[in-house]
């Protein structure tokens, strides 16, 4: 007798908690990148690349978001550039792209990548962006890029308080200085009653086991309920997931840039990102591979307050279906989903 085909593996939807769709070249011609050794050089390259795109933000973002949905991403948090020069144009472009894709949840962070204190007019543009499609207030390296820890945090926490929004802060700064920044973010989060409503992206200092105050800082992060978004990129440091769990620190995952000026890499697939996180953190057992998938899916659902993903059940009408026998195999082999469903509606299939 012929073998009976096995049923597809059902899983929760995936969530990309840190992605920059306004920067992508997805769907366009190959983009050659300039060498860069420092964060300011990377930002300068990005500024020049964005100015040179012939396709608009909405077109490029729509191409990437549509592809991500077909790969099983049901929700994402998009960090979108806002500045005195750009105004709210990128936010409006990404929001317009997202509105054209039923079934995809997109939160937008107003992101002052080109500086806030150092780029006069950007704070006002961020306030306007919150009325033009942005959902959260972003920040970036208060010391390393802005040179003013308290001034930068005063500005973004003040804006978040006035607008009643959550915060998501890029923090590349390393060393004890980076840990001191994180502890100050935690202090302000607790003082303002914002536990669970602040995310730090990258947080490279938390990934350095040689730093004396690491344990103390992880405890402060857990006390403040701060989420840490890791993208497991290239040579960048990654969290020690076991240590983070021992301290009670919650981790989510994201793509960061996808085929933009920063990097030629990225596929828009959170299955790929779970694979990369597992690989970079030395996953070996099924349990470790499954943890990487949870970080790329249900953990992100909890961050974005999507119970159909965070507290998923196999009988749910919101699910992915894969040709795989287990989540561990799925993370290793990285197939695209056979079907993508939300609330019983099929959004993509192959």
TORKOL-4160 file (C-alpha; in steps of 0.2 Angstrom, whole numbers, padded with zeros to 4 digits, m for minus):
350
<pt num="1" X="0000" Y="0000" Z="0000"/>
<pt num="2" X="0006" Y="0018" Z="m0003"/>
<pt num="3" X="0012" Y="0028" Z="0011"/>
<pt num="4" X="m0001" Y="0040" Z="0018"/>
<pt num="5" X="0005" Y="0058" Z="0017"/>
<pt num="6" X="0008" Y="0065" Z="0033"/>
<pt num="7" X="m0001" Y="0081" Z="0039"/>
<pt num="8" X="0008" Y="0097" Z="0038"/>
<pt num="9" X="0016" Y="0104" Z="0053"/>
<pt num="10" X="0006" Y="0118" Z="0061"/>
<pt num="11" X="0015" Y="0132" Z="0070"/>
<pt num="12" X="0011" Y="0149" Z="0077"/>
<pt num="13" X="0014" Y="0164" Z="0065"/>
<pt num="14" X="0030" Y="0173" Z="0065"/>
<pt num="15" X="0034" Y="0191" Z="0071"/>
<pt num="16" X="0048" Y="0202" Z="0065"/>
<pt num="17" X="0051" Y="0214" Z="0079"/>
<pt num="18" X="0065" Y="0224" Z="0071"/>
<pt num="19" X="0065" Y="0228" Z="0053"/>
<pt num="20" X="0068" Y="0244" Z="0042"/>
<pt num="21" X="0057" Y="0242" Z="0027"/>
<pt num="22" X="0059" Y="0260" Z="0021"/>
<pt num="23" X="0078" Y="0257" Z="0018"/>
<pt num="24" X="0076" Y="0241" Z="0008"/>
<pt num="25" X="0081" Y="0238" Z="m0010"/>
<pt num="26" X="0070" Y="0223" Z="m0011"/>
<pt num="27" X="0062" Y="0220" Z="m0028"/>
<pt num="28" X="0074" Y="0232" Z="m0037"/>
<pt num="29" X="0091" Y="0230" Z="m0045"/>
<pt num="30" X="0106" Y="0224" Z="m0036"/>
<pt num="31" X="0113" Y="0237" Z="m0024"/>
<pt num="32" X="0132" Y="0238" Z="m0022"/>
<pt num="33" X="0138" Y="0244" Z="m0005"/>
<pt num="34" X="0152" Y="0255" Z="0001"/>
<pt num="35" X="0164" Y="0249" Z="0015"/>
<pt num="36" X="0160" Y="0256" Z="0032"/>
<pt num="37" X="0169" Y="0253" Z="0048"/>
<pt num="38" X="0159" Y="0264" Z="0060"/>
<pt num="39" X="0141" Y="0268" Z="0064"/>
<pt num="40" X="0142" Y="0286" Z="0058"/>
<pt num="41" X="0149" Y="0279" Z="0041"/>
<pt num="42" X="0135" Y="0266" Z="0040"/>
<pt num="43" X="0122" Y="0280" Z="0043"/>
<pt num="44" X="0131" Y="0291" Z="0030"/>
<pt num="45" X="0130" Y="0277" Z="0017"/>
<pt num="46" X="0112" Y="0274" Z="0021"/>
<pt num="47" X="0108" Y="0292" Z="0019"/>
<pt num="48" X="0116" Y="0293" Z="0002"/>
<pt num="49" X="0108" Y="0277" Z="m0003"/>
<pt num="50" X="0090" Y="0282" Z="0001"/>
<pt num="51" X="0093" Y="0298" Z="m0008"/>
<pt num="52" X="0098" Y="0288" Z="m0024"/>
<pt num="53" X="0083" Y="0276" Z="m0024"/>
<pt num="54" X="0072" Y="0279" Z="m0040"/>
<pt num="55" X="0058" Y="0268" Z="m0032"/>
<pt num="56" X="0048" Y="0276" Z="m0018"/>
<pt num="57" X="0047" Y="0271" Z="0000"/>
<pt num="58" X="0029" Y="0264" Z="m0002"/>
<pt num="59" X="0034" Y="0253" Z="m0018"/>
<pt num="60" X="0050" Y="0246" Z="m0010"/>
<pt num="61" X="0042" Y="0243" Z="0007"/>
<pt num="62" X="0026" Y="0235" Z="m0001"/>
<pt num="63" X="0038" Y="0222" Z="m0010"/>
<pt num="64" X="0047" Y="0217" Z="0006"/>
<pt num="65" X="0031" Y="0216" Z="0017"/>
<pt num="66" X="0022" Y="0206" Z="0004"/>
<pt num="67" X="0036" Y="0194" Z="0003"/>
<pt num="68" X="0038" Y="0193" Z="0022"/>
<pt num="69" X="0020" Y="0189" Z="0024"/>
<pt num="70" X="0022" Y="0174" Z="0011"/>
<pt num="71" X="0036" Y="0168" Z="0022"/>
<pt num="72" X="0025" Y="0167" Z="0037"/>
<pt num="73" X="0027" Y="0184" Z="0046"/>
<pt num="74" X="0010" Y="0190" Z="0052"/>
<pt num="75" X="0016" Y="0205" Z="0062"/>
<pt num="76" X="0031" Y="0216" Z="0062"/>
<pt num="77" X="0038" Y="0232" Z="0071"/>
<pt num="78" X="0045" Y="0243" Z="0058"/>
<pt num="79" X="0058" Y="0256" Z="0062"/>
<pt num="80" X="0056" Y="0270" Z="0050"/>
<pt num="81" X="0067" Y="0285" Z="0048"/>
<pt num="82" X="0061" Y="0302" Z="0053"/>
<pt num="83" X="0072" Y="0318" Z="0052"/>
<pt num="84" X="0072" Y="0336" Z="0049"/>
<pt num="85" X="0076" Y="0333" Z="0031"/>
<pt num="86" X="0064" Y="0318" Z="0028"/>
<pt num="87" X="0050" Y="0324" Z="0039"/>
<pt num="88" X="0036" Y="0311" Z="0040"/>
<pt num="89" X="0038" Y="0305" Z="0022"/>
<pt num="90" X="0045" Y="0288" Z="0026"/>
<pt num="91" X="0032" Y="0284" Z="0039"/>
<pt num="92" X="0018" Y="0289" Z="0027"/>
<pt num="93" X="0026" Y="0278" Z="0014"/>
<pt num="94" X="0027" Y="0262" Z="0025"/>
<pt num="95" X="0010" Y="0265" Z="0032"/>
<pt num="96" X="0003" Y="0266" Z="0015"/>
<pt num="97" X="0012" Y="0250" Z="0010"/>
<pt num="98" X="0006" Y="0241" Z="0026"/>
<pt num="99" X="m0012" Y="0247" Z="0023"/>
<pt num="100" X="m0012" Y="0238" Z="0006"/>
<pt num="101" X="m0009" Y="0221" Z="0014"/>
<pt num="102" X="m0023" Y="0213" Z="0023"/>
<pt num="103" X="m0019" Y="0201" Z="0037"/>
<pt num="104" X="m0002" Y="0209" Z="0041"/>
<pt num="105" X="0000" Y="0219" Z="0057"/>
<pt num="106" X="0013" Y="0233" Z="0056"/>
<pt num="107" X="0018" Y="0244" Z="0071"/>
<pt num="108" X="0029" Y="0259" Z="0065"/>
<pt num="109" X="0043" Y="0266" Z="0076"/>
<pt num="110" X="0047" Y="0284" Z="0073"/>
<pt num="111" X="0066" Y="0282" Z="0072"/>
<pt num="112" X="0078" Y="0297" Z="0073"/>
<pt num="113" X="0093" Y="0288" Z="0065"/>
<pt num="114" X="0101" Y="0304" Z="0059"/>
<pt num="115" X="0101" Y="0311" Z="0076"/>
<pt num="116" X="0089" Y="0320" Z="0087"/>
<pt num="117" X="0098" Y="0333" Z="0098"/>
<pt num="118" X="0111" Y="0334" Z="0084"/>
<pt num="119" X="0098" Y="0336" Z="0070"/>
<pt num="120" X="0087" Y="0351" Z="0075"/>
<pt num="121" X="0069" Y="0349" Z="0070"/>
<pt num="122" X="0069" Y="0330" Z="0071"/>
<pt num="123" X="0060" Y="0330" Z="0088"/>
<pt num="124" X="0046" Y="0340" Z="0080"/>
<pt num="125" X="0046" Y="0329" Z="0065"/>
<pt num="126" X="0044" Y="0314" Z="0076"/>
<pt num="127" X="0029" Y="0322" Z="0085"/>
<pt num="128" X="0021" Y="0324" Z="0068"/>
<pt num="129" X="0025" Y="0306" Z="0063"/>
<pt num="130" X="0015" Y="0300" Z="0078"/>
<pt num="131" X="0000" Y="0309" Z="0070"/>
<pt num="132" X="0005" Y="0302" Z="0052"/>
<pt num="133" X="0005" Y="0283" Z="0055"/>
<pt num="134" X="0019" Y="0280" Z="0068"/>
<pt num="135" X="0014" Y="0270" Z="0084"/>
<pt num="136" X="0030" Y="0271" Z="0095"/>
<pt num="137" X="0044" Y="0283" Z="0099"/>
<pt num="138" X="0061" Y="0278" Z="0094"/>
<pt num="139" X="0079" Y="0282" Z="0100"/>
<pt num="140" X="0097" Y="0279" Z="0096"/>
<pt num="141" X="0113" Y="0278" Z="0105"/>
<pt num="142" X="0111" Y="0293" Z="0117"/>
<pt num="143" X="0130" Y="0293" Z="0121"/>
<pt num="144" X="0139" Y="0285" Z="0106"/>
<pt num="145" X="0129" Y="0295" Z="0092"/>
<pt num="146" X="0121" Y="0310" Z="0102"/>
<pt num="147" X="0134" Y="0313" Z="0116"/>
<pt num="148" X="0121" Y="0317" Z="0128"/>
<pt num="149" X="0113" Y="0303" Z="0138"/>
<pt num="150" X="0101" Y="0312" Z="0148"/>
<pt num="151" X="0097" Y="0325" Z="0135"/>
<pt num="152" X="0092" Y="0311" Z="0122"/>
<pt num="153" X="0082" Y="0301" Z="0135"/>
<pt num="154" X="0073" Y="0317" Z="0141"/>
<pt num="155" X="0068" Y="0321" Z="0124"/>
<pt num="156" X="0061" Y="0303" Z="0119"/>
<pt num="157" X="0053" Y="0299" Z="0136"/>
<pt num="158" X="0045" Y="0316" Z="0136"/>
<pt num="159" X="0038" Y="0314" Z="0119"/>
<pt num="160" X="0032" Y="0297" Z="0123"/>
<pt num="161" X="0024" Y="0304" Z="0139"/>
<pt num="162" X="0015" Y="0318" Z="0130"/>
<pt num="163" X="0009" Y="0306" Z="0116"/>
<pt num="164" X="0005" Y="0291" Z="0127"/>
<pt num="165" X="0016" Y="0280" Z="0117"/>
<pt num="166" X="0028" Y="0266" Z="0120"/>
<pt num="167" X="0047" Y="0267" Z="0116"/>
<pt num="168" X="0059" Y="0256" Z="0106"/>
<pt num="169" X="0077" Y="0262" Z="0107"/>
<pt num="170" X="0092" Y="0257" Z="0096"/>
<pt num="171" X="0107" Y="0254" Z="0107"/>
<pt num="172" X="0123" Y="0249" Z="0098"/>
<pt num="173" X="0135" Y="0256" Z="0112"/>
<pt num="174" X="0145" Y="0243" Z="0120"/>
<pt num="175" X="0156" Y="0241" Z="0136"/>
<pt num="176" X="0152" Y="0247" Z="0153"/>
<pt num="177" X="0146" Y="0264" Z="0145"/>
<pt num="178" X="0133" Y="0254" Z="0136"/>
<pt num="179" X="0127" Y="0245" Z="0152"/>
<pt num="180" X="0126" Y="0262" Z="0161"/>
<pt num="181" X="0114" Y="0268" Z="0147"/>
<pt num="182" X="0104" Y="0252" Z="0149"/>
<pt num="183" X="0102" Y="0254" Z="0167"/>
<pt num="184" X="0097" Y="0272" Z="0165"/>
<pt num="185" X="0084" Y="0267" Z="0153"/>
<pt num="186" X="0078" Y="0254" Z="0165"/>
<pt num="187" X="0077" Y="0267" Z="0179"/>
<pt num="188" X="0067" Y="0279" Z="0169"/>
<pt num="189" X="0056" Y="0265" Z="0163"/>
<pt num="190" X="0052" Y="0260" Z="0181"/>
<pt num="191" X="0050" Y="0278" Z="0187"/>
<pt num="192" X="0037" Y="0281" Z="0174"/>
<pt num="193" X="0027" Y="0265" Z="0177"/>
<pt num="194" X="0032" Y="0259" Z="0159"/>
<pt num="195" X="0036" Y="0241" Z="0164"/>
<pt num="196" X="0034" Y="0230" Z="0149"/>
<pt num="197" X="0032" Y="0245" Z="0137"/>
<pt num="198" X="0050" Y="0248" Z="0132"/>
<pt num="199" X="0061" Y="0239" Z="0120"/>
<pt num="200" X="0080" Y="0240" Z="0117"/>
<pt num="201" X="0086" Y="0234" Z="0100"/>
<pt num="202" X="0103" Y="0226" Z="0098"/>
<pt num="203" X="0109" Y="0230" Z="0116"/>
<pt num="204" X="0126" Y="0224" Z="0112"/>
<pt num="205" X="0133" Y="0228" Z="0129"/>
<pt num="206" X="0122" Y="0215" Z="0136"/>
<pt num="207" X="0130" Y="0202" Z="0126"/>
<pt num="208" X="0148" Y="0204" Z="0133"/>
<pt num="209" X="0151" Y="0192" Z="0147"/>
<pt num="210" X="0167" Y="0200" Z="0152"/>
<pt num="211" X="0159" Y="0216" Z="0159"/>
<pt num="212" X="0158" Y="0217" Z="0178"/>
<pt num="213" X="0141" Y="0225" Z="0179"/>
<pt num="214" X="0132" Y="0213" Z="0167"/>
<pt num="215" X="0123" Y="0203" Z="0180"/>
<pt num="216" X="0117" Y="0218" Z="0189"/>
<pt num="217" X="0111" Y="0226" Z="0172"/>
<pt num="218" X="0102" Y="0211" Z="0167"/>
<pt num="219" X="0093" Y="0211" Z="0184"/>
<pt num="220" X="0088" Y="0229" Z="0181"/>
<pt num="221" X="0082" Y="0225" Z="0163"/>
<pt num="222" X="0071" Y="0211" Z="0170"/>
<pt num="223" X="0064" Y="0222" Z="0184"/>
<pt num="224" X="0059" Y="0235" Z="0171"/>
<pt num="225" X="0051" Y="0222" Z="0160"/>
<pt num="226" X="0062" Y="0229" Z="0145"/>
<pt num="227" X="0061" Y="0218" Z="0130"/>
<pt num="228" X="0078" Y="0215" Z="0120"/>
<pt num="229" X="0077" Y="0213" Z="0101"/>
<pt num="230" X="0091" Y="0203" Z="0094"/>
<pt num="231" X="0095" Y="0202" Z="0075"/>
<pt num="232" X="0109" Y="0189" Z="0076"/>
<pt num="233" X="0118" Y="0199" Z="0063"/>
<pt num="234" X="0135" Y="0195" Z="0055"/>
<pt num="235" X="0149" Y="0198" Z="0067"/>
<pt num="236" X="0138" Y="0207" Z="0080"/>
<pt num="237" X="0137" Y="0200" Z="0097"/>
<pt num="238" X="0122" Y="0189" Z="0102"/>
<pt num="239" X="0113" Y="0186" Z="0119"/>
<pt num="240" X="0118" Y="0171" Z="0130"/>
<pt num="241" X="0100" Y="0165" Z="0130"/>
<pt num="242" X="0102" Y="0153" Z="0145"/>
<pt num="243" X="0109" Y="0168" Z="0155"/>
<pt num="244" X="0095" Y="0180" Z="0149"/>
<pt num="245" X="0083" Y="0167" Z="0155"/>
<pt num="246" X="0091" Y="0164" Z="0172"/>
<pt num="247" X="0089" Y="0183" Z="0175"/>
<pt num="248" X="0071" Y="0184" Z="0168"/>
<pt num="249" X="0075" Y="0195" Z="0152"/>
<pt num="250" X="0064" Y="0193" Z="0138"/>
<pt num="251" X="0071" Y="0192" Z="0120"/>
<pt num="252" X="0063" Y="0194" Z="0103"/>
<pt num="253" X="0070" Y="0193" Z="0086"/>
<pt num="254" X="0070" Y="0204" Z="0070"/>
<pt num="255" X="0078" Y="0205" Z="0053"/>
<pt num="256" X="0085" Y="0223" Z="0055"/>
<pt num="257" X="0090" Y="0229" Z="0037"/>
<pt num="258" X="0085" Y="0218" Z="0022"/>
<pt num="259" X="0095" Y="0221" Z="0007"/>
<pt num="260" X="0099" Y="0239" Z="0011"/>
<pt num="261" X="0114" Y="0250" Z="0012"/>
<pt num="262" X="0119" Y="0242" Z="0028"/>
<pt num="263" X="0120" Y="0224" Z="0022"/>
<pt num="264" X="0118" Y="0213" Z="0007"/>
<pt num="265" X="0110" Y="0200" Z="0017"/>
<pt num="266" X="0092" Y="0197" Z="0024"/>
<pt num="267" X="0078" Y="0187" Z="0016"/>
<pt num="268" X="0063" Y="0194" Z="0025"/>
<pt num="269" X="0060" Y="0176" Z="0032"/>
<pt num="270" X="0059" Y="0174" Z="0051"/>
<pt num="271" X="0061" Y="0156" Z="0049"/>
<pt num="272" X="0078" Y="0160" Z="0042"/>
<pt num="273" X="0081" Y="0172" Z="0057"/>
<pt num="274" X="0076" Y="0158" Z="0069"/>
<pt num="275" X="0089" Y="0147" Z="0061"/>
<pt num="276" X="0102" Y="0161" Z="0062"/>
<pt num="277" X="0099" Y="0164" Z="0080"/>
<pt num="278" X="0100" Y="0146" Z="0084"/>
<pt num="279" X="0116" Y="0144" Z="0074"/>
<pt num="280" X="0124" Y="0160" Z="0082"/>
<pt num="281" X="0119" Y="0154" Z="0100"/>
<pt num="282" X="0126" Y="0136" Z="0097"/>
<pt num="283" X="0109" Y="0127" Z="0097"/>
<pt num="284" X="0111" Y="0109" Z="0097"/>
<pt num="285" X="0096" Y="0100" Z="0105"/>
<pt num="286" X="0078" Y="0101" Z="0099"/>
<pt num="287" X="0073" Y="0111" Z="0114"/>
<pt num="288" X="0086" Y="0124" Z="0109"/>
<pt num="289" X="0080" Y="0125" Z="0091"/>
<pt num="290" X="0062" Y="0126" Z="0097"/>
<pt num="291" X="0067" Y="0141" Z="0109"/>
<pt num="292" X="0074" Y="0150" Z="0094"/>
<pt num="293" X="0057" Y="0148" Z="0085"/>
<pt num="294" X="0048" Y="0154" Z="0100"/>
<pt num="295" X="0058" Y="0170" Z="0100"/>
<pt num="296" X="0055" Y="0173" Z="0082"/>
<pt num="297" X="0036" Y="0170" Z="0084"/>
<pt num="298" X="0026" Y="0169" Z="0101"/>
<pt num="299" X="0038" Y="0180" Z="0110"/>
<pt num="300" X="0036" Y="0193" Z="0097"/>
<pt num="301" X="0017" Y="0191" Z="0098"/>
<pt num="302" X="0018" Y="0194" Z="0116"/>
<pt num="303" X="0028" Y="0210" Z="0113"/>
<pt num="304" X="0015" Y="0216" Z="0100"/>
<pt num="305" X="0000" Y="0211" Z="0111"/>
<pt num="306" X="m0006" Y="0198" Z="0098"/>
<pt num="307" X="m0013" Y="0184" Z="0109"/>
<pt num="308" X="m0017" Y="0173" Z="0093"/>
<pt num="309" X="0002" Y="0172" Z="0091"/>
<pt num="310" X="0008" Y="0173" Z="0109"/>
<pt num="311" X="m0004" Y="0160" Z="0116"/>
<pt num="312" X="m0006" Y="0150" Z="0100"/>
<pt num="313" X="m0016" Y="0133" Z="0100"/>
<pt num="314" X="m0014" Y="0120" Z="0086"/>
<pt num="315" X="m0033" Y="0122" Z="0082"/>
<pt num="316" X="m0031" Y="0140" Z="0079"/>
<pt num="317" X="m0037" Y="0148" Z="0063"/>
<pt num="318" X="m0021" Y="0159" Z="0064"/>
<pt num="319" X="m0007" Y="0148" Z="0059"/>
<pt num="320" X="0007" Y="0142" Z="0047"/>
<pt num="321" X="0008" Y="0125" Z="0039"/>
<pt num="322" X="0025" Y="0118" Z="0034"/>
<pt num="323" X="0031" Y="0102" Z="0026"/>
<pt num="324" X="0041" Y="0097" Z="0041"/>
<pt num="325" X="0040" Y="0084" Z="0055"/>
<pt num="326" X="0045" Y="0095" Z="0070"/>
<pt num="327" X="0049" Y="0113" Z="0074"/>
<pt num="328" X="0067" Y="0108" Z="0077"/>
<pt num="329" X="0068" Y="0102" Z="0059"/>
<pt num="330" X="0059" Y="0117" Z="0053"/>
<pt num="331" X="0072" Y="0129" Z="0060"/>
<pt num="332" X="0086" Y="0118" Z="0053"/>
<pt num="333" X="0080" Y="0116" Z="0035"/>
<pt num="334" X="0071" Y="0133" Z="0034"/>
<pt num="335" X="0057" Y="0129" Z="0021"/>
<pt num="336" X="0044" Y="0142" Z="0016"/>
<pt num="337" X="0027" Y="0139" Z="0023"/>
<pt num="338" X="0014" Y="0129" Z="0013"/>
<pt num="339" X="0000" Y="0140" Z="0019"/>
<pt num="340" X="m0001" Y="0156" Z="0029"/>
<pt num="341" X="m0018" Y="0159" Z="0038"/>
<pt num="342" X="m0025" Y="0172" Z="0049"/>
<pt num="343" X="m0042" Y="0171" Z="0057"/>
<pt num="344" X="m0046" Y="0156" Z="0045"/>
<pt num="345" X="m0042" Y="0166" Z="0030"/>
<pt num="346" X="m0028" Y="0160" Z="0018"/>
<pt num="347" X="m0016" Y="0174" Z="0015"/>
<pt num="348" X="m0003" Y="0165" Z="0005"/>
<pt num="349" X="0000" Y="0147" Z="m0001"/>
<pt num="350" X="0012" Y="0138" Z="m0012"/>
